[in-house]
Amino acid sequence: MPVNSKGRSIMMTSAGLFLISAAVLLIEIVQMRVFSLALWHHLAYLVITIALLGFGVSGTIIAIFPEFFRKNMPVVLIYGSIFFAGSTFIAFWITSHERLDTFKLLTPSGLQFSQLFLLFLYYAVFIVPFVAAGGVIACIFTCHSRNAFSLYFANLSG
């Protein structure tokens, strides 16, 4: 049974959604391990907060400008995916070169602002990949809302 172009488009979109969803989960697991081993095991759970904040920011941007994302969906999906991958590598590179010492955050002499700045830097650079991935996922659901049931399956499978 041949597949028409619309069916092929949904299949390819579902495959892309599956892959980006799987990549987001893998990045979360890697970040959780890195935070747990390199920083402090209590900071590992900040990854979930960072991911949810990034997805929330991207959803807000798409809710404010839905027509832009509908008109430019292929470009948004391509560049959003590339930006997700690139910003992930850049975030890990930056955080591997800027060492946060959580035990120096609060010292007997008071709060060390350099370490507090590094903590905010970690937040800022790790939110960016989740904003990009959340934008891609939200754009797919916004533009293909009629096929939400199959896309939701691909999203949860990833």
HELIX and SHEET records of a PDB file:
HELIX    1   1 SER A    5  VAL A   34  1                                  30    
HELIX    2   2 PHE A   35  LEU A   39  3                                   5    
HELIX    3   3 HIS A   41  TYR A   45  5                                   5    
HELIX    4   4 LEU A   46  ILE A   64  1                                  19    
HELIX    5   5 PRO A   66  LYS A   71  1                                   6    
HELIX    6   6 MET A   73  HIS A   97  1                                  25    
HELIX    7   7 THR A  102  LYS A  104  5                                   3    
HELIX    8   8 PHE A  113  CYS A  143  1                                  31    
HELIX    9   9 SER A  145  ASN A  147  5                                   3    
HELIX   10  10 ALA A  148  SER A  157  1                                  10    
SHEET    1   A 2 LEU A 106  THR A 107  0                                        
SHEET    2   A 2 GLY A 110  LEU A 111 -1                                        
END                                                                             
